[in-house]
Amino acid sequence: MFRNFVKVWIVIASLGFAGALLSSKALLAQSINNPAIKAVYFHADWCSNCRILQPRLAEAKTSSAGLSVQHVTLDFTNSQTWDSAIELALEHDIVSTYNAYAGTTGLVVLVASDTGERIDCVNRLYTPDAMVQAFSRAIERTQTTKPGARDSNSVVCPPSRMRPPTIQ
């Protein structure tokens, strides 16, 4: 009788582990397909700040693989890469972010995937660990703050290049 109990317990535990494994794979697939935030990297080959930021961002990207972050790089090196950047902005539904910062380089703008609103920014002064923390805070902000109030008003984020409409 004890052996049967142990066998039943092993089967139940195995099924529970398999279910948890499938559940975690489903959550990872969901976070890849529907990320909470997008980390939009404004880059150019000639940008000196990018030379410092890029390896740190690559390390942070590896460290944050389990987080619900989609990384998008917009390259402003030359006219051909600008064209590709426009296409990427359209493809990833980040046109307002593109419009706000096109031509700015050495900057990562964290935006909410559902609304496209800016949450925070990261630059070359951040360590890879600090970047991962910024990603986590931005994800938390999308989950706990209502749309329209998610911008952290970070001093790291430069002002938008878009000018408000003037009233005549």
C-alpha positions in Angstrom: 0.0 0.0 0.0 2.8 2.4 0.8 4.4 1.7 -2.6 1.2 2.6 -4.3 0.9 5.8 -2.4 4.5 6.7 -3.4 3.8 5.9 -7.0 0.6 8.0 -7.0 2.5 10.9 -5.3 5.3 10.7 -7.9 2.8 10.8 -10.7 1.0 13.8 -9.2 4.2 15.6 -8.5 5.4 14.9 -12.1 2.2 16.2 -13.6 2.4 19.3 -11.4 6.0 20.0 -12.5 5.1 19.5 -16.1 2.1 21.8 -15.7 4.3 24.5 -14.1 6.9 24.1 -16.9 4.2 24.4 -19.6 2.8 27.4 -17.8 6.1 29.2 -17.5 6.8 28.5 -21.2 3.4 29.9 -22.1 4.1 33.0 -20.0 7.5 33.5 -21.7 5.8 33.1 -25.1 3.2 35.6 -24.1 5.8 38.1 -23.0 7.6 37.7 -26.2 4.5 38.1 -28.4 2.9 40.8 -26.2 5.6 42.6 -24.3 4.7 45.0 -21.5 7.3 47.5 -22.7 9.4 48.3 -25.7 13.0 49.4 -25.3 13.6 51.6 -28.3 17.3 52.2 -28.8 18.2 55.3 -30.9 21.6 54.4 -32.5 24.2 55.6 -35.0 27.6 54.1 -35.9 29.2 57.6 -35.5 27.7 58.2 -32.1 30.3 58.2 -29.3 27.6 57.7 -26.6 26.4 54.7 -28.5 29.8 53.1 -28.3 29.5 53.1 -24.5 25.8 52.3 -24.3 25.7 49.5 -26.8 27.7 46.8 -24.9 26.0 47.7 -21.7 22.6 47.4 -23.3 23.6 44.1 -24.9 24.5 42.8 -21.4 21.3 44.1 -19.9 19.3 42.5 -22.7 20.8 39.2 -21.9 20.2 39.6 -18.2 16.6 40.6 -18.7 15.7 37.8 -21.1 12.9 36.7 -18.7 11.3 40.1 -18.6 8.5 41.2 -20.8 10.6 43.6 -22.9 10.9 43.9 -26.7 14.1 45.5 -27.9 13.9 47.7 -31.1 17.0 49.4 -32.5 16.4 52.5 -34.7 19.6 53.3 -36.7 20.3 56.8 -37.8 23.8 56.3 -39.2 22.9 57.4 -42.8 19.9 58.0 -45.1 19.4 54.3 -45.8 19.3 53.4 -42.1 16.9 56.3 -41.5 14.5 54.7 -44.1 14.8 51.4 -42.3 14.2 53.1 -39.0 10.9 54.5 -40.3 9.8 51.1 -41.4 10.7 49.6 -38.1 8.8 52.3 -36.2 5.7 51.5 -38.3 6.2 47.7 -37.9 6.6 48.0 -34.1 3.9 50.6 -33.6 6.3 53.2 -32.1 5.8 56.0 -34.6 5.1 58.6 -31.9 8.4 57.7 -30.2 10.2 57.8 -33.5 8.7 61.3 -34.2 9.6 62.5 -30.8 13.3 61.5 -30.9 14.3 60.8 -34.6 17.9 61.8 -35.0 18.7 61.7 -31.3 21.2 58.9 -30.6 22.7 57.2 -27.5 19.3 56.9 -25.9 16.9 54.0 -25.0 13.3 55.1 -24.6 11.1 52.7 -22.6 7.5 52.9 -23.9 4.4 51.0 -22.9 3.5 48.5 -25.6 -0.3 48.9 -25.1 -0.4 52.7 -25.4 3.0 53.8 -26.8 3.4 56.3 -24.1 6.9 57.0 -22.9 7.7 55.7 -19.4 11.4 56.3 -18.9 14.7 56.6 -20.6 18.2 54.9 -20.2 21.5 56.3 -21.4 25.2 55.5 -21.3 25.5 56.4 -17.6 23.4 53.3 -16.6 25.2 50.1 -15.7 23.7 46.9 -17.2 22.1 46.1 -13.8 20.6 49.6 -13.5 19.1 49.1 -17.0 17.5 45.8 -16.0 16.1 47.6 -12.9 14.8 50.4 -15.2 13.1 47.7 -17.4 11.5 46.1 -14.3 10.3 49.5 -13.0 8.8 50.3 -16.4 7.0 47.0 -16.6 5.7 47.4 -13.1 4.5 50.9 -14.0 2.5 49.5 -17.0 0.8 47.1 -14.6 0.1 49.4 -11.8 -0.5 52.8 -13.3 -3.4 53.7 -15.6 -2.7 54.6 -19.2 -2.0 58.3 -19.7 -0.2 58.6 -16.3 2.8 56.3 -16.8 5.4 58.8 -17.8 7.9 59.0 -14.9 9.1 62.5 -16.0 12.6 61.2 -15.8 15.4 63.8 -16.2 17.2 61.2 -18.4 14.5 61.7 -21.1 15.3 64.6 -23.3 12.4 66.8 -24.4 10.5 65.6 -27.4 11.4 67.2 -30.8 7.7 67.4 -31.6 6.4 70.8 -31.0 2.8 71.3 -29.7 0.5 72.9 -32.2 0.3 76.7 -32.1 -3.0 78.4 -31.9 -3.4 81.3 -34.4 
